[in-house]
Amino acid sequence: MKRLLPAFMHSTVEMSFMGVTFLTGLAIAFLVPVLSLFLSDELHVRPLLVGLFFTINAVMGIIVGQILANYSDKMKSRKPLIIICGVAGVIGSLLYAFDRHFGVLVSLGILLMSFCGAMTPQLYALAREYTDAENRAAITFSTVMRAQFSLAWVIGPPLAFFIVAHFDFTRLFSGVAILYVVCVIIIARFLPEIPRQIAHVGKNAGSIWQNRRLLLLFLSSFLLWTCNSMYLITMPLYISKALHWSQGMAGWLMGLAAGLEIPVMLLAGRYSHRIGNRNLILFSSMSAVLFYMVLLSSHQQWILFAAQIPNALFIGILAGIGMTCFQDLMPGFAGQASTLFSNSIRCGGIVAGMLAGTITEWFNFEGVFVCALVLSLAALVALWQINSLQMEGSTQ
């Protein structure tokens, strides 16, 4: 019994990590895909204001996330902070559910959801500390967690569009609030308290400005997430207003991509030591280039569904391996490394909001995909430079 008890406790902790990741992923998958439609159809704002909303949301997320990241790496345990972020998600979701004033949602609503957004990198930072304390393979554990997130996106977008079509946004966002309530309960009850250990690291180990590879990694990640954010913002409107298909089609496309991402993430985590993380992310950017080329070349439904294969390779590898790459380049700063990766996503959201709104307002939806293609090519060049720097460092 004494031998079985620690194994049971470890499995409970690990299942709790996976469960919280799935539920938070489901909450985000309910909210993000329909947010542009919510602002356009429910609040009746112009495309330019839709882009402005996403931009402000990303800026606030970066500010709040970085402040909490610096604070979390100095705390004895980051678990109480994760609980606070979850509570903010509950309150913010209820605000989206019952308030219809653009000014309130773009200010208080975004502030609350920015605190909630810091929950994900802090959860991954806690997971990294847990795997280090238990001498577990960090990259395997993190990729399985990311797979739970993608699994949530398989069912989240189609179900979100179904709820909006047959019910309303109020019920959808109320469901998001319930998901965060369950997350807070699981976190408080089952996630471990990992005491902070002060790592003996160099003076500039936690600084992005002193590491060219880290700068290039951040730049490439930022560019790739910009492309993905523009796609998520534009696709629902592109499907319904340009191609005149049903709104649910966007949900099925996103759900299919998320489903394909799961085996991609798991395989990337399994073979990362053999292939190399940088080579995998390089392949991710190549897949992004192919994906946006296909989007621009055809408007047939079956081709758009087939295009989700390179889209899944693009996002699955980047999401599964990217955070670990940041953590490996910033040893001893798990919170800041995880937040830096998340901030590359948020920075992408800032630029994506401005570009998607402006291009759609003055040109057309296809122009957004042309921009995404150019940015993915730029990310490919940046990642190629990382490999060049690595080769130079290995020869010295």
Secondary structure, 3 states (H helix, E strand, C coil): CCCHHHHHHHHHHHHHHHHHHHHHHHHHHHHHHHHHHHHHHHCCCCHHHHHHHHHHHHHHHHHHHHHHHHHHCCCCCCHHHHHHHHHHHHHHHHHHHHCCCHHHHHHHHHHHHHHHHCHHHHHHHHHHHHHHHCCCCHHHHHHHHHHHHHHHHHHHHHHHHHHHHHCCHHHHHHHHHHHHHHHHHHHHHHCCCCCCCCCCCCCCCCCHHHCHHHHHHHHHHHHHHHHHHHHHHHHHHHHHHHCCCCCHHHHHHHHHHHHHHHHHHHHHHHHHHHHCHHHHHHHHHHHHHHHHHHHHHCCCHHHHHHCHHHHHHHHHHHHHHHHHHHHHHCCCCHHHHHHHHHHHHHHHHHHHHHHHHHHHHHCCHHHHHHHHHHHHHHHHHHHHHHHHHHHHHHHC
